[in-house]
Amino acid sequence: MAFAGKVVLITGASSGIGAATAVHFAQLGASLLLTGRNLENLKAVAEKCKPSKSFIVTGEITKETDVKNIIESTIKQYGKLDVLVNNAGVLEHGSIETTSMEQYDRVFNVNVRSLYHLTMLAVPHIRETKGNIVNVSSVCGLRSFPEVLSYCMSKSAVDQFTRCTALELASRQVRVNAVNPGVVITDLHRRSGMTDTELKEYFENSNKTHALGRTGDVTEVAKAIAFLAHDDASFITGVTLSVDGGKHAMCPR
């Protein structure tokens, strides 16, 4: 059991990549702190994680009091923190002609500010265990795409955050890395404002924009996260790892 005795905190654990990551870490023996907004979904994920121990804390990641409670609850429950997986995120569509400052604030508050705050509070505990951090970014952090301006900008910020904190924490033997998924079918897209027809066309077209000819599965991203968090990756830090079927290497033709 690769993570036996390790405590892993996962944000956005109620669905999608976060839920798959929770189940995968549980299969590897980790004790989990699962956080998100939807209590019923979190309970369902916790059921799938048995017999591994999982503790649930609901909260809004953009509220500073809730973020503080997540860290405090983790330490109160387990007494330590080994791995932080910053997975919570939102996607909204909008170009420079159709976006708004409200959209910018919503996306950056979830994707960047809350990650910044939670990591800041978690680092003192991760330093004690010489643990590590894995951020969930996107191919949109590495490449430019139209009509998702605030999202692309936010994920670029996550990538830079990953590299900077990796350098800052290296002397503490704390590693910081990120995964950059391509298109993975999750509720993230369904909550982005697209209609069912638009979603269907988007996913069908995505098969053509990935070199491997298909979209990704949440378990594929979960396994990459677990690899970066594991001691097998002990000499890897400051990396943004593409898990995108080659999408980052594609050029439109």
JOQUIQUI-V280560 format. One record per run of one state. SS is the DSSP state (~ for helix, > for strand, _ for the rest). FROM is the first residue (numbers start at 1). TO is the last residue. If there is no record, write none. Layout:
BEGIN
ss:SS from:FROM to:TO
ss:SS from:FROM to:TO
END
This chain:
BEGIN
ss:_ from:1 to:6
ss:> from:7 to:10
ss:_ from:11 to:15
ss:~ from:16 to:27
ss:_ from:28 to:30
ss:> from:31 to:36
ss:_ from:37 to:38
ss:~ from:39 to:49
ss:_ from:50 to:53
ss:> from:54 to:58
ss:_ from:59 to:63
ss:~ from:64 to:78
ss:_ from:79 to:82
ss:> from:83 to:86
ss:_ from:87 to:93
ss:> from:94 to:94
ss:_ from:95 to:100
ss:~ from:101 to:129
ss:_ from:130 to:131
ss:> from:132 to:136
ss:_ from:137 to:138
ss:~ from:139 to:141
ss:_ from:142 to:147
ss:> from:148 to:148
ss:~ from:149 to:172
ss:_ from:173 to:174
ss:> from:175 to:181
ss:_ from:182 to:183
ss:> from:184 to:184
ss:_ from:185 to:186
ss:~ from:187 to:190
ss:_ from:191 to:195
ss:~ from:196 to:209
ss:_ from:210 to:215
ss:> from:216 to:216
ss:_ from:217 to:217
ss:~ from:218 to:229
ss:_ from:230 to:230
ss:~ from:231 to:233
ss:_ from:234 to:239
ss:> from:240 to:243
ss:_ from:244 to:246
ss:~ from:247 to:249
ss:_ from:250 to:253
END
